Amino acid sequence: FGGTLPTSIERVTFSNIGGGIFLLMPTTITVNATFTNGVVTSDATNLLIFTDNATSSLTPANAASPSYVSGPVRKVGNDDFTFPVGKAGTGFVPIRIEDVTNANSVFTAEYIRTTPPNRTEITATGIQNISKCEYWVLDRAAGTTSTADIIAYWNANSPCDAGPYVTQPTSMRLVHY
């Protein structure tokens, strides 16, 4: 996706078997984005933005999806929303917001496949280990006071090193630095 002006699209299907899809400008979805095939690559300048009431076809049940966004995704509004994020070479690993308290909310999420910065500085009663290979960045835009419930998903695309590293998924907790 390129050009000289930001693009606004009602409905789009991302389907590119031969390679990736690169955003070369901010691209706004106003109704729905369907992810079928191909990784959409965004960055901090060239975001994929979902407006209030806009939806993504991806849900946590789509862990095997060959299509998602590698890079940041922004959501505007107070809808429950599963961010269609992952990382090329890893796959779709979503994070979700629910019960957003303000219709003017703006959240931006990205899945990162590397050791979290400052992971040894996160301490709290009951926290034994912090992942050494993945994390999400979920930011609320400055100036908004909205709150949301957050659900992060661990799936088959989340192995650390050569094998499974979570043996008791019910003991996992989401922590914030």
N, C-alpha and C positions, 0 to 999 in steps of 0.2 A: 504494500500500500504506500503510495508516494504522492507527490504533488507539492503545491506551494501553500495550500490552506488545510486546516484541520478538516477531517471528514466526519460526517454524521450519517449513520446508516440505520434504517429501521430494522431490517432483518438481514442476517448474513449467515452463510454456511461456509465454514472453513474446511476445505477439502483439497489437499495438495499432496498427492501420493509421491511425486518426484522430489520433494524437498520441503523446506520450511517456508513460512510466510513471515515477512519482516515488515514491521510498522515503521515507516519513515516519517510519520507525523502522528499527532494524537488522533485517535479514531474512537468515535462515540457510537455506542449501540443504544438505540432508543426503544426497541421492542424485544428482540431476541437474537442471540448468537448460538448457532448450532455447531458443535465441534465434531467433525466426522473423521478427518485424517490430516495430519501435518501439524507441526508445532508452530505456534504463533510466537514470534519473538518481539518483545517490547522492551523499552528502557524507561528511565526516569523522565525523559523528555517526550518520548513517543509512546504514551500510555494507551492501553485499551481501557475505555471508560464506559461503564454501564450507568445510564441515568436512572432516576426514580422509576420503579416498576419494570425496568428492563431485566431480562432473565438470560441465564446461560443454560444450555442443555445438559451440562455436566453435573452429576450428583456424586456423592461419595461412593455409590454403588458402581460407578464407571471407572474403577481403579485401573482397568486394563485398557482404557481409552488411548488410542494412538494420537490423540489431538488434545491440546491444552495450551496454556500460555506459559512460556519460559520468560519470566520478567514480571514487572509489577502490573497489577490490575487495580483500577479504581472503581468504587461503587458509591453512587450518590443516592441519598434517600434513606428511608427507614424500613426497607424490605429485608426480610430474611434472605440471605444470599450466600451461596457457596462459590467462593473464588475459584475459577478454573485454572489453578496454578500448578506448576510442576517444574521440572528441569529437564532439558534435553539430555538424553542418556540415562535418566532416572525414571521419568514418567510422571503421571498425574498424582499429586499429593495435596489435596485440598485443605483449605481452612474455611470456616463458616462463621458468619455473624447472625445472631437472632435477637429478637426483642429489642431492636434499636429504638432508642427513646426520642429521637428528634428527626423530623422529616427533612431537615436540611443537613443531615449527616453526610460526611465524606470520609470513607475509609479506603486505604490503599494497602494491598497485601502482595507479598512475594514469598515464594518458597526458595530457600537457599540450601544448596547441597555442599556443605563444608562445616568445619568446626565452628561453633558459635563464638563470637568474640566475648571475652570476659566470662567464659563459662565457669571458671573456678571461683568467680566472685559472687555467684548466685548461691545464697545460703538461706535456708529456712528450716524450721523443725519438720522432720519427715522427708526432706529432700536428700536422697542419697547420691544420685548421679545426674548429670546433665548430658544429653546426647553429645557425642563427639563427632557427629557427621551430618547433622541437618538441623534446620530451624526455619521458622517463618518470621518475616517482618510484617507486622500489622500496625499501621499508623492511622491515627485519627487526625484529620486536618486541623491545623492550628485554629483556635478561635471557636471551635464547636465544643459543646459540653455534653454531647450525647454519650450514652453508655450503651453497651451491647453485651450479650452473652457470646462467648467465643468457644467454638469447637474445632479442635485440630484433629486431623485424621492420620493414623498410622496404618499403612497397608503394605502389600507385597512389594511396592516400589520403594520402601524405606529400609532395605537391609543395610546394615553397617558392616563394612568389610565383606567377607565371603559368606556369611550366614546370618541367621536370625540373631538379634541381640536383645530382643525383648521376649522374656519367657513368661511374664505375668502381665499381660496388657491391662488388666483391671487395676494394677497398682500404679499405672502411669498418671502423671499430673502435668498440667500445663503451667509453666512458671513464666514470670516476666522479669526482665532485667531493667 
